[in-house]
């Protein structure tokens, strides 16, 4: 390995250089017979950003990724990569790298040979192949693993090799299809940190597909939340979490308490559990509007009296740094509140009042 280190020092710069590019889709759609997997969508991925395609199974995110990579052809619409129309270009002419969910490493090749393979297919000079492959290994923290075989690696290490094999030829656009789903929780979190570091150091443009909301919030510059083959909302993680534009978004991202009712001109939501005050800006939308009020558990305060709604504690769940309380209101609605672990303890059956700052509640039309 001393020879490898010497080669690294003399042949390799300290960090890989990527040319960040943007990608845009205009009216892209995909049908399989009578089934529409992807309804016409417009999407722009900014140069150098990490955009996550998030959504439940069947939401269209993998279909969109396959169209971008060239593994599937759209039924309609256009795709532009770095300003060039690549709608019908073959996969090898798109300068796109893909990291698959199942790693897809060659078991009979060493780690070094796996990473060098894409360069060999591109007929890169042998000296340059060695330099680039070793640099990619260092980038993912596996500089001492070059001579091992995939079967001698852990799942997290195999995932790093797959990532290095994608990054080694410096594609303009990196696609990752649920690449961390096979890892356990600690490995996933570790790889999330690595991906963020690599993205920051390379400046590459990455589209990451996942159905894990926590993963999306942790990784992304922006999140594109999909449902039923359509885009529900695009925004930064904080925008998606704090300002959901629909009931689906509020439900899918994190935990959301929902109270249904009618918006009244007097400035409240008339619900089965009483009249609940609204943020003044929401009152402007009054006019007997049927709506749902969404409140995140961390914004709910448990008080003895003077709350907006009253209910009984039906369950408490200890989660280390916090305790989650489930409170059933008179209407039957169950709300979740979070408390710091050392806060006042409540027992099942206790009657409590709940309140929150009105600016932290989101009014969503049905």
Backbone torsions as a table, in degrees:
resi	resn	phi	psi	omega
1	UNK	NA	-18.4	177.7
2	UNK	-63.0	-37.6	178.0
3	UNK	-64.0	-39.1	178.5
4	UNK	-62.5	-44.6	-179.8
5	UNK	-61.3	-40.9	179.0
6	UNK	-63.6	-41.1	178.7
7	UNK	-63.2	-41.0	179.7
8	UNK	-60.1	-44.7	-175.5
9	UNK	-64.8	-36.0	-173.9
10	UNK	-94.5	-22.8	-172.4
11	UNK	-113.0	-10.3	-168.5
12	UNK	-124.4	136.5	172.1
13	UNK	-76.6	167.4	-171.9
14	UNK	-70.7	-24.1	-178.7
15	UNK	-147.6	147.1	178.2
16	UNK	-70.1	148.5	178.4
17	UNK	-111.0	126.1	178.7
18	UNK	-115.9	153.3	175.5
19	UNK	-105.3	98.3	-177.9
20	UNK	-63.0	135.7	-179.1
21	UNK	-129.6	164.9	175.9
22	UNK	-107.9	158.6	179.0
23	UNK	-133.6	142.6	178.5
24	UNK	-139.0	146.0	177.0
25	UNK	-122.0	136.9	180.0
26	UNK	-127.0	107.0	177.0
27	UNK	66.1	25.4	-179.2
28	UNK	-65.4	134.7	176.9
29	UNK	-148.3	161.2	179.4
30	UNK	-145.6	127.1	177.1
31	UNK	-121.0	143.6	171.7
32	UNK	-119.2	94.5	-174.7
33	UNK	65.0	-124.2	-179.6
34	UNK	-85.8	-5.0	-177.2
35	UNK	-96.6	129.1	176.4
36	UNK	-98.6	109.0	179.6
37	UNK	-82.3	-28.4	-179.7
38	UNK	-142.6	114.9	176.2
39	UNK	-76.2	158.7	-177.5
40	UNK	-53.4	124.1	-179.1
41	UNK	-129.1	152.4	171.1
42	UNK	-117.2	130.7	-176.3
43	UNK	-149.4	138.6	174.3
44	UNK	-126.5	124.2	175.4
45	UNK	-102.1	122.1	-175.6
46	UNK	-76.1	151.8	179.8
47	UNK	-62.5	127.7	175.5
48	UNK	81.3	6.9	-179.7
49	UNK	-98.7	160.0	172.4
50	UNK	-107.5	106.9	-179.8
51	UNK	-103.9	130.8	177.5
52	UNK	-103.7	130.5	169.9
53	UNK	-92.2	111.6	-174.2
54	UNK	-117.2	143.5	176.7
55	UNK	166.8	165.6	178.3
56	UNK	-71.8	171.2	176.3
57	UNK	-58.4	136.4	-179.7
58	UNK	84.1	9.6	-177.7
59	UNK	-82.9	-13.0	177.8
60	UNK	104.3	0.3	-174.8
61	UNK	-68.3	-43.0	178.3
62	UNK	-69.8	-35.6	175.7
63	UNK	-59.7	-44.3	178.2
64	UNK	-62.7	-41.9	179.7
65	UNK	-63.5	-39.7	179.3
66	UNK	-65.1	-36.5	177.2
67	UNK	-66.4	-42.4	-179.6
68	UNK	-63.3	-39.8	-176.7
69	UNK	-78.3	-17.1	-178.0
70	UNK	93.7	6.1	178.1
71	UNK	-80.8	-12.7	175.3
72	UNK	-143.1	147.9	179.1
73	UNK	-99.2	137.6	179.3
74	UNK	-72.0	153.7	175.2
75	UNK	-80.2	-25.7	177.9
76	UNK	-160.1	164.1	176.6
77	UNK	96.4	179.1	-177.3
78	UNK	-133.7	151.3	178.8
79	UNK	-125.7	128.9	-179.8
80	UNK	-120.4	126.3	175.9
81	UNK	-117.7	118.1	-177.0
82	UNK	57.4	37.3	176.6
83	UNK	80.5	-0.6	-178.5
84	UNK	-106.3	134.4	179.6
85	UNK	-69.8	113.2	-179.5
86	UNK	-116.6	22.5	-174.2
87	UNK	-53.6	-44.5	-175.9
88	UNK	-116.5	14.9	178.3
89	UNK	-72.7	142.8	176.7
90	UNK	-64.6	159.1	-173.7
91	UNK	-56.8	-38.7	-175.0
92	UNK	-74.8	-5.4	178.1
93	UNK	-107.1	16.8	-176.3
94	UNK	-106.2	-8.2	-177.7
95	UNK	54.6	47.0	-178.7
96	UNK	-118.8	134.6	174.9
97	UNK	-107.6	141.4	-177.3
98	UNK	-124.0	131.6	172.3
99	UNK	-109.3	114.7	-173.9
100	UNK	-85.9	162.8	-178.8
101	UNK	-65.4	-36.1	-174.1
102	UNK	-98.6	18.3	176.6
103	UNK	71.5	-49.5	178.0
104	UNK	56.8	42.3	176.2
105	UNK	-82.7	151.5	176.3
106	UNK	-81.2	115.2	-173.9
107	UNK	-67.1	-24.6	-176.4
108	UNK	-89.3	-1.7	179.3
109	UNK	-108.2	148.8	175.4
110	UNK	-70.4	171.0	177.3
111	UNK	-57.5	-47.1	179.4
112	UNK	-59.5	-44.6	-177.7
113	UNK	-67.7	-35.3	175.9
114	UNK	-61.3	-44.1	-177.6
115	UNK	-72.8	-33.1	-179.3
116	UNK	-74.9	-20.3	-173.1
117	UNK	-55.1	-48.2	179.8
118	UNK	-60.0	-31.8	178.9
119	UNK	-72.8	-36.8	177.6
120	UNK	-64.3	-39.0	178.8
121	UNK	-65.6	-25.4	178.6
122	UNK	-93.9	7.4	176.8
123	UNK	57.1	41.3	175.8
124	UNK	-74.5	147.2	179.1
125	UNK	-57.3	142.4	-174.7
126	UNK	-57.1	-42.5	179.1
127	UNK	-63.5	-41.2	179.1
128	UNK	-67.6	-35.7	178.2
129	UNK	-59.3	-47.6	-179.4
130	UNK	-59.4	-46.3	-178.3
131	UNK	-63.5	-46.3	-177.6
132	UNK	-67.3	-40.8	-178.7
133	UNK	-66.1	-43.1	179.1
134	UNK	-66.4	-36.7	177.8
135	UNK	-64.6	-41.8	178.8
136	UNK	-63.9	-38.7	177.5
137	UNK	-62.4	-43.7	178.1
138	UNK	-63.0	-37.3	-177.9
139	UNK	-60.3	-36.1	-178.6
140	UNK	-98.9	10.7	174.6
141	UNK	75.9	27.8	-178.4
142	UNK	-124.2	35.2	-176.6
143	UNK	-59.7	-27.1	-177.5
144	UNK	-96.4	8.9	-175.9
145	UNK	-108.4	12.7	-171.1
146	UNK	-57.8	-37.3	-174.2
147	UNK	-92.8	1.7	179.2
148	UNK	-81.9	162.2	175.8
149	UNK	-102.2	156.0	-177.8
150	UNK	-52.0	-36.2	-178.9
151	UNK	-66.8	-13.8	179.8
152	UNK	-95.5	8.0	-177.8
153	UNK	-113.1	154.6	172.7
154	UNK	-76.7	170.4	178.7
155	UNK	-59.7	-41.5	179.4
156	UNK	-65.7	-38.0	178.5
157	UNK	-68.7	-38.7	176.6
158	UNK	-62.7	-38.3	178.3
159	UNK	-64.7	-37.1	177.6
160	UNK	-65.9	-38.7	177.7
161	UNK	-63.6	-42.9	178.6
162	UNK	-61.4	-38.5	178.5
163	UNK	-67.8	-42.2	179.1
164	UNK	-64.1	-38.6	179.4
165	UNK	-63.4	-32.7	177.3
166	UNK	-74.5	-40.7	-173.9
167	UNK	-79.0	-18.2	-169.8
168	UNK	-61.7	-32.1	179.7
169	UNK	-98.7	12.0	172.5
170	UNK	52.3	60.3	177.9
171	UNK	-66.2	151.9	179.8
172	UNK	-69.6	-27.7	-177.3
173	UNK	-136.5	127.1	-179.6
174	UNK	-108.8	127.1	178.8
175	UNK	-112.4	130.7	-179.8
176	UNK	-125.7	113.6	-174.6
177	UNK	-99.7	95.0	179.7
178	UNK	47.0	46.7	-171.0
179	UNK	-69.5	-16.3	-177.1
180	UNK	-108.6	3.2	-171.3
181	UNK	-66.9	-23.3	-178.0
182	UNK	-86.7	-1.9	-177.0
183	UNK	-94.9	155.2	175.1
184	UNK	-75.1	172.3	-169.7
185	UNK	-58.9	-46.0	-177.1
186	UNK	-65.5	-40.6	178.2
187	UNK	-66.0	-38.5	177.9
188	UNK	-59.8	-46.6	-178.8
189	UNK	-64.6	-38.1	177.4
190	UNK	-64.2	-43.0	179.7
191	UNK	-68.9	-32.3	176.6
192	UNK	-60.1	-43.5	178.0
193	UNK	-62.3	-41.9	180.0
194	UNK	-64.4	-42.4	-179.6
195	UNK	-64.7	-41.5	177.4
196	UNK	-62.4	-41.7	179.6
197	UNK	-63.7	-47.8	-179.0
198	UNK	-63.0	-40.8	178.2
199	UNK	-62.4	-42.3	-179.4
200	UNK	-66.2	-40.8	-176.1
201	UNK	-75.5	-33.6	-177.2
202	UNK	-92.4	-26.2	-176.2
203	UNK	70.3	18.0	-177.6
204	UNK	-71.0	158.9	174.2
205	UNK	-92.6	121.9	-174.3
206	UNK	-126.2	133.8	169.6
207	UNK	-113.4	119.4	-173.2
208	UNK	-115.8	125.5	180.0
209	UNK	-100.7	132.1	176.8
210	UNK	-156.2	158.5	170.7
211	UNK	-109.0	3.3	-177.2
212	UNK	-94.1	112.0	-176.3
213	UNK	-64.8	-38.9	179.8
214	UNK	-63.4	-40.0	178.1
215	UNK	-62.6	-42.6	179.9
216	UNK	-63.5	-43.8	-179.4
217	UNK	-66.5	-35.2	-177.1
218	UNK	-74.3	-34.6	-171.0
219	UNK	-92.2	-34.0	-156.9
220	UNK	-85.1	147.2	160.9
221	UNK	-77.8	-43.0	173.0
222	UNK	-139.3	155.5	178.9
223	UNK	-118.4	133.2	172.8
224	UNK	-109.9	104.5	-177.1
225	UNK	-90.0	124.3	-176.3
226	UNK	-115.4	153.0	178.8
227	UNK	-157.1	126.6	177.1
228	UNK	60.1	33.0	179.2
229	UNK	79.8	12.1	-179.8
230	UNK	-128.5	159.6	175.2
231	UNK	-88.8	121.0	178.9
232	UNK	-83.8	-43.7	-178.3
233	UNK	-164.7	144.0	174.6
234	UNK	-123.7	133.9	177.8
235	UNK	179.4	177.4	174.8
236	UNK	-66.8	161.1	178.0
237	UNK	-53.5	-40.9	-179.5
238	UNK	-69.2	-36.7	177.8
239	UNK	-64.6	-43.7	-179.8
240	UNK	-64.6	-41.6	-176.6
241	UNK	-75.9	-46.7	-173.9
242	UNK	-83.4	-26.7	-175.2
243	UNK	-130.7	61.7	178.0
244	UNK	-63.4	143.1	-177.9
245	UNK	-98.3	-5.0	179.6
246	UNK	-150.2	165.0	178.2
247	UNK	-63.6	-36.9	178.4
248	UNK	-60.0	-45.3	-179.4
249	UNK	-62.8	-45.6	179.8
250	UNK	-61.1	-37.9	-179.5
251	UNK	-73.7	-40.9	-172.3
252	UNK	-77.1	-35.8	-178.7
253	UNK	-94.5	109.1	179.1
254	UNK	70.4	-162.4	178.2
255	UNK	-106.8	135.0	-178.9
256	UNK	-133.3	130.1	172.8
257	UNK	-86.0	136.9	-176.1
258	UNK	-126.3	131.4	175.0
259	UNK	-125.1	121.1	-178.5
260	UNK	-93.5	149.3	179.0
261	UNK	-179.7	-162.2	-178.9
262	UNK	-123.4	131.5	179.7
263	UNK	-74.5	123.9	-177.6
264	UNK	-105.2	148.0	-179.5
265	UNK	-60.9	-23.0	-179.2
266	UNK	-71.3	-9.1	176.2
267	UNK	103.3	25.0	177.7
268	UNK	-141.0	169.3	174.7
269	UNK	-102.8	117.2	178.1
270	UNK	-82.2	109.4	-177.3
271	UNK	-122.5	172.2	178.3
272	UNK	-66.2	-14.9	179.7
273	UNK	-106.6	13.6	176.8
274	UNK	118.1	-179.9	178.9
275	UNK	-87.8	123.8	-174.5
276	UNK	-114.2	124.6	-177.8
277	UNK	-63.7	147.7	-178.4
278	UNK	-116.8	159.4	172.3
279	UNK	-63.4	135.2	-175.8
280	UNK	-50.5	-38.2	-179.9
281	UNK	-62.3	-31.8	178.7
282	UNK	-72.4	-29.9	-179.6
283	UNK	-66.1	-24.2	178.2
284	UNK	-63.7	-20.8	-178.3
285	UNK	-93.4	12.8	-176.8
286	UNK	-67.1	168.8	-178.6
287	UNK	135.5	46.9	179.8
288	UNK	60.2	37.0	-178.1
289	UNK	-83.1	124.9	173.6
290	UNK	-74.1	127.6	-174.3
291	UNK	-151.3	169.0	176.7
292	UNK	-122.7	130.8	176.7
293	UNK	-95.3	124.6	-177.9
294	UNK	-110.0	127.2	179.7
295	UNK	-131.3	126.3	177.6
296	UNK	-71.6	145.0	-176.9
297	UNK	-56.9	-34.0	-177.0
298	UNK	-70.5	-15.0	179.7
299	UNK	-92.6	-6.1	-177.7
300	UNK	-86.5	130.1	178.3
301	UNK	-109.0	132.9	178.1
302	UNK	-93.5	123.1	-177.2
303	UNK	-129.2	159.4	178.9
304	UNK	-71.4	-47.0	178.7
305	UNK	-142.3	168.6	175.1
306	UNK	81.4	16.7	177.6
307	UNK	-84.5	174.7	178.7
308	UNK	-83.0	-33.2	178.7
309	UNK	-137.9	157.9	178.9
310	UNK	-124.7	146.0	178.2
311	UNK	-160.5	-179.0	-179.8
312	UNK	-113.6	139.1	176.9
313	UNK	-69.5	122.6	-179.6
314	UNK	-108.9	-15.0	177.7
315	UNK	-165.0	148.1	171.3
316	UNK	-129.6	137.8	-174.6
317	UNK	-125.7	116.6	179.0
318	UNK	-82.0	128.5	-177.3
319	UNK	-131.8	37.4	176.9
320	UNK	80.2	-92.4	-176.6
321	UNK	-76.6	-11.9	-178.7
322	UNK	-148.5	163.8	172.8
323	UNK	-121.2	130.6	177.6
324	UNK	-99.8	130.1	178.6
325	UNK	-110.4	132.8	173.6
326	UNK	-103.1	123.0	-174.7
327	UNK	-121.9	123.4	179.5
328	UNK	-94.6	123.6	178.3
329	UNK	-81.8	172.1	-177.9
330	UNK	-60.6	-31.7	-179.1
331	UNK	-75.0	-11.0	-175.0
332	UNK	100.6	-11.2	176.9
333	UNK	-64.0	132.4	178.0
334	UNK	-104.3	124.9	-179.8
335	UNK	-111.8	150.2	179.6
336	UNK	-111.2	131.4	176.1
337	UNK	-124.6	144.6	178.7
338	UNK	-110.5	138.2	177.4
339	UNK	-130.1	146.2	172.7
340	UNK	-60.5	148.3	-172.2
341	UNK	-56.3	-31.4	-175.7
342	UNK	-98.3	13.8	177.8
343	UNK	-75.2	176.1	179.3
344	UNK	-56.4	138.4	-178.5
345	UNK	-89.9	135.6	175.1
346	UNK	-116.1	150.0	-178.2
347	UNK	-109.9	154.8	174.7
348	UNK	-58.3	129.7	-178.1
349	UNK	103.0	-16.2	178.8
350	UNK	-65.1	140.0	175.2
351	UNK	-93.3	127.6	-176.0
352	UNK	-135.2	159.6	173.2
353	UNK	-109.4	147.2	-178.9
354	UNK	-120.9	139.1	174.1
355	UNK	-145.4	168.2	-178.7
356	UNK	-160.4	162.4	174.8
357	UNK	-73.8	129.2	-173.0
358	UNK	-61.8	-25.9	-179.2
359	UNK	-73.0	-13.7	179.8
360	UNK	-93.9	1.1	177.1
361	UNK	-101.3	142.9	-178.3
362	UNK	-112.3	125.5	178.1
363	UNK	-91.8	119.2	-175.6
364	UNK	-118.5	126.1	178.8
365	UNK	-71.3	147.5	177.6
366	UNK	-72.5	NA	NA
